[in-house]
């Protein structure tokens, strides 16, 4: 059963409204909506190579047990494909949102049946699964199929051939390191995307509510998973927050959502900061299109999960969790949090104090 939670901001915060393109930066201190002009300095900075923080120094990471040809190791092959051929929509959105080297953008992927709901990242195993995945990819890259002895070669020749290949592999992987790009890709691959609409119809749990007297906009994005069709039994997850915003800006956002995508649904994304092996939520992104991006920084986000039957709340199923912006989430990324930690190390276990990479990141 999937976990579902409702996110709502108790304290209203400014919304930063930005029509983004590569080269524009959100003015996060603005109390009202602002559309900043492109900055030449920003454009120059974005064109420069960016050094992302290193998460894993793979020098001491052990290989995987050899598997049959073509067999996938825990999604490793899918992640490799995801890195080599990134989703075009997500790639376009990322280019539109200036990020610091230690920041990642997570929109998730449209799964028919989600592995991990993005709305519940603070409570589910999304972080742990992504951490395992990037480590398994390193182990997979260091793993090769055993060589077969040729009928016409001596044992000494065969052993020499095996040793030579081992030396070549060690030379290729000795400087291998995993940076934040791989973690960002893994999180996006494993998370189910979060969308919001302005529609109101039976069974819809999204909400777009504006209070003109207090200039407060409350947004709720939801996901509904069918548990039993004949009883109309659903598990519902809601992600909500509230911000202070002018009526004109609220109208603009409402129109943008209504005219976006399929059935008037806009994607919600999350920008995280990575520091000291942990993630903190920096801001929430609303993306009705690739070139129109809204940045929200509410003080509090609330996740609510519950079950319904025939459209009615099932008593005793309501759960709620709240967290604040810039709150460090407890999970620590790296080898020390790997679920099969004893299998991951060669002997002796490496020092887990990671350093900045000296050479290219794989």
C-alpha positions in Angstrom: 0.0 0.0 0.0 1.3 3.4 -0.9 1.7 6.2 1.7 -0.1 9.4 1.0 0.2 12.7 2.8 -1.2 16.3 2.8 1.2 19.3 2.7 -0.2 22.7 3.8 1.7 25.9 4.9 0.5 27.3 8.2 2.4 30.5 7.9 1.9 32.4 4.6 5.1 33.3 2.7 5.9 35.4 -0.3 5.5 33.8 -3.7 8.1 34.5 -6.3 6.6 34.6 -9.8 9.1 34.2 -12.6 8.8 33.8 -16.3 12.0 31.8 -16.6 14.3 31.3 -19.4 18.0 30.3 -19.2 19.7 33.3 -17.9 17.0 34.6 -15.5 17.1 34.1 -11.8 14.2 34.2 -9.3 14.3 37.2 -6.9 13.5 35.1 -3.8 13.3 38.0 -1.5 10.5 39.7 -3.3 7.2 40.1 -1.4 5.2 40.2 -4.5 5.4 38.7 -8.0 8.4 39.8 -10.0 9.7 39.1 -13.5 13.4 39.8 -13.4 15.3 40.7 -16.6 17.9 38.3 -17.9 21.4 38.9 -16.4 24.5 38.7 -18.6 26.5 37.6 -15.6 24.1 34.8 -14.9 24.3 33.7 -18.6 28.1 33.6 -18.4 28.1 31.7 -15.2 25.6 29.1 -16.5 27.9 28.5 -19.5 30.9 27.7 -17.3 31.6 24.0 -16.3 29.9 23.3 -13.0 31.6 21.1 -10.3 28.9 19.1 -8.6 29.4 17.8 -5.0 30.8 14.3 -4.9 28.6 11.8 -3.0 30.6 8.5 -3.4 34.3 7.9 -4.0 34.1 4.5 -5.6 37.7 3.4 -5.3 36.9 1.0 -2.5 33.5 -0.2 -3.7 33.2 -3.9 -4.4 32.0 -5.4 -7.6 28.6 -7.1 -8.0 28.1 -10.8 -8.2 28.2 -11.6 -12.0 24.7 -11.9 -13.5 23.4 -13.4 -16.7 23.9 -11.3 -19.8 21.1 -8.8 -20.3 19.8 -9.1 -16.7 19.2 -5.8 -15.0 20.6 -5.2 -11.6 18.1 -3.3 -9.5 17.3 -0.7 -12.2 21.0 0.0 -13.0 20.5 -0.4 -16.7 17.5 1.9 -16.7 19.4 4.5 -14.7 22.3 4.4 -17.2 19.8 4.9 -20.0 18.2 7.7 -18.1 21.6 9.5 -17.7 22.6 9.0 -21.3 19.2 10.0 -22.7 17.6 12.4 -20.2 13.9 13.2 -20.4 13.5 16.1 -22.9 10.8 17.9 -20.9 12.7 17.6 -17.6 16.0 18.7 -19.3 14.2 21.8 -20.8 12.8 22.7 -17.4 16.1 22.3 -15.7 17.7 24.7 -18.2 15.0 27.2 -17.4 15.7 27.1 -13.6 19.1 28.4 -12.5 20.4 26.2 -9.8 23.5 26.2 -7.6 26.0 23.3 -8.0 24.7 21.8 -4.7 21.1 22.0 -5.8 19.0 19.3 -7.6 15.6 19.5 -9.3 13.1 16.6 -8.9 9.9 16.4 -11.0 9.7 12.6 -11.0 8.3 10.4 -13.8 4.8 9.4 -14.8 4.7 5.7 -13.7 1.5 3.7 -14.3 2.0 2.4 -10.7 4.4 4.6 -8.8 7.3 3.2 -6.8 7.6 6.2 -4.5 5.3 9.2 -4.5 7.2 12.5 -4.7 4.6 14.0 -2.4 5.7 11.7 0.4 9.5 11.9 -0.1 9.9 12.9 3.6 8.3 9.7 4.8 8.8 7.0 2.2 12.0 5.2 1.1 12.7 7.4 -2.0 16.0 8.7 -0.7 17.2 5.2 0.4 16.2 3.6 -2.9 18.0 6.3 -4.9 21.1 5.9 -2.7 21.2 2.2 -3.3 20.6 2.6 -7.0 23.6 5.0 -7.6 25.8 2.7 -5.5 24.7 -0.4 -7.4 25.4 1.4 -10.7 29.0 2.0 -9.5 29.4 -1.7 -8.5 27.9 -2.7 -11.9 30.4 -0.5 -13.8 33.2 -2.2 -11.9 31.9 -5.7 -12.7 32.7 -7.7 -15.8 31.7 -11.1 -16.9 34.2 -13.9 -16.1 36.5 -14.8 -19.0 36.3 -18.3 -20.4 39.5 -20.3 -21.0 40.1 -21.0 -24.7 40.7 -24.6 -25.7 44.0 -23.7 -27.3 45.6 -21.5 -24.6 47.5 -22.7 -21.6 46.5 -22.1 -18.1 49.3 -19.6 -17.7 48.2 -17.7 -20.8 44.6 -17.7 -19.5 45.6 -16.4 -16.1 47.8 -13.7 -17.7 44.8 -12.6 -19.9 42.6 -12.4 -16.8 45.2 -10.4 -14.9 45.7 -7.9 -17.7 42.0 -7.3 -18.0 41.8 -6.7 -14.2 44.6 -4.2 -14.4 42.8 -2.3 -17.3 39.5 -2.3 -15.3 41.3 -1.0 -12.2 42.9 1.8 -14.3 39.5 2.8 -15.7 37.6 2.8 -12.4 40.3 3.9 -9.9 39.3 7.5 -10.1 35.5 6.8 -10.5 33.4 9.1 -8.4 29.6 9.8 -8.2 28.4 13.3 -8.1 25.1 15.0 -7.5 24.0 14.5 -11.1 23.6 10.8 -10.6 21.6 11.2 -7.5 19.3 13.8 -9.2 18.7 11.3 -12.0 18.0 8.4 -9.7 15.5 10.5 -7.7 13.7 11.6 -10.8 13.6 8.0 -12.1 12.1 6.5 -9.0 9.6 9.2 -7.9 6.1 9.5 -9.3 5.5 13.0 -10.6 3.2 15.4 -8.7 0.6 17.4 -10.6 -2.0 20.0 -9.7 -5.2 21.1 -11.5 -7.8 23.8 -10.9 -10.7 21.5 -11.8 -13.5 20.7 -9.3 -15.3 17.5 -9.8 -16.4 14.5 -7.6 -13.4 12.5 -6.4 -10.9 15.3 -7.2 -8.6 16.2 -4.3 -6.6 19.0 -5.8 -7.3 22.5 -4.6 -6.7 26.0 -5.8 -8.2 28.4 -3.3 -7.6 32.1 -3.1 -8.5 34.4 -0.2 -8.6 38.0 -1.6 -9.1 39.6 1.8 -5.9 38.1 3.1 -4.2 37.8 -0.3 -3.5 34.1 0.5 -3.3 31.3 -2.1 -3.6 27.7 -0.9 -2.5 25.0 -3.3 -3.1 21.2 -2.9 -1.7 18.6 -5.3 -3.0 15.0 -4.9 -2.5 11.5 -6.0 -5.3 8.8 -5.9 -4.5 5.1 -6.1 -7.2 2.5 -6.5 -7.1 -0.2 -3.9 -10.4 -2.0 -4.7 -12.5 -1.1 -7.8 -15.8 -2.7 -6.8 -15.9 -0.7 -3.5 -14.4 2.5 -5.0 -11.7 2.1 -2.4 -8.8 4.6 -2.8 -5.7 5.7 -1.0 -5.2 9.4 -1.3 -2.1 11.5 -0.9 -2.2 15.3 -0.7 0.6 17.8 -0.8 -0.4 21.4 0.3 1.1 24.8 1.1 0.0 28.4 1.2 1.7 31.6 0.1 1.0 35.3 0.1 0.3 36.7 -3.4 -1.5 39.5 -5.2 -4.9 38.9 -6.8 -3.5 39.6 -10.3 -0.7 37.1 -9.8 -3.2 34.5 -8.5 -5.3 35.0 -11.6 -2.3 34.5 -13.8 -1.3 31.3 -12.1 -4.9 30.0 -12.3 -5.0 30.7 -16.0 -1.6 29.1 -16.6 -2.6 25.9 -14.9 -5.9 25.7 -16.7 -4.2 26.0 -20.1 -1.3 23.7 -19.4 -0.7 20.1 -20.5 -3.2 17.3 -20.5 -6.6 18.1 -18.8 -5.2 21.3 -17.4 -2.6 19.8 -15.1 0.6 21.5 -14.2 3.7 19.7 -12.8 5.0 20.5 -9.4 8.8 20.0 -8.8 11.0 20.3 -5.7 14.4 22.0 -5.5 16.7 20.5 -2.9 19.9 21.7 -1.4 22.6 19.1 -0.7 24.9 19.7 2.2 26.7 17.3 4.6 25.2 14.2 2.9 21.7 15.5 3.6 18.9 17.2 1.6 16.8 20.2 2.6 13.9 21.6 0.6 14.8 25.0 -0.9 11.6 25.8 -2.8 8.6 24.4 -4.7 8.4 24.8 -8.5 5.1 25.0 -10.4 5.7 24.5 -14.2 2.6 25.0 -16.4 5.1 25.0 -19.3 8.8 24.9 -20.0 9.1 28.7 -20.2 6.8 29.7 -17.4 8.0 28.7 -14.0 6.6 29.8 -10.6 8.8 29.6 -7.5 7.2 29.2 -4.0 8.9 29.3 -0.6 6.2 28.5 2.0 7.3 28.3 5.6 5.5 25.0 6.2 4.5 22.1 4.0 2.0 19.5 5.1 1.4 16.0 3.8 -1.8 14.2 4.5 -2.7 10.6 3.6 -6.0 8.8 4.0 -8.3 6.2 2.4 -11.8 6.7 1.0 -14.6 4.3 0.1 -17.5 5.3 -2.1 -16.1 8.9 -1.8 -16.3 9.0 2.0 -13.3 9.1 4.4 -12.6 5.8 6.1 -12.3 6.5 9.8 -8.9 5.9 11.4 -6.9 6.2 8.1 -6.0 9.9 8.3 -2.3 10.6 8.9 -0.5 13.9 8.7 3.1 15.1 8.6 4.5 18.6 8.5 7.9 19.9 7.8 9.5 23.3 7.2 11.5 24.7 4.4 15.3 24.3 4.9 14.7 21.5 7.4 17.4 18.8 7.0 15.9 15.4 6.4 17.6 12.7 8.4 18.7 10.3 5.7 22.4 10.6 4.9 23.5 9.7 1.4 26.6 7.6 0.8 28.1 4.2 1.4 27.3 4.2 5.1 23.6 4.2 4.3 23.7 1.5 1.6 21.2 -1.3 2.4 23.8 -4.0 1.7 26.6 -2.1 3.2 28.8 -5.1 4.0 28.6 -6.3 0.4 29.6 -2.9 -1.0 33.1 -2.6 0.4 36.3 -4.3 -0.7 38.6 -5.1 2.2 39.5 -3.1 4.1 36.5 -0.7 4.2 37.3 2.7 2.7 37.3 5.9 4.6 33.8 7.4 4.2 35.1 11.0 4.4 34.6 11.9 0.8 36.8 14.4 -1.0 36.2 16.6 -4.1 37.0 14.7 -7.4 40.5 15.1 -8.9 39.4 13.8 -12.4 36.2 13.5 -14.4 33.1 12.2 -12.8 31.5 9.1 -14.4 
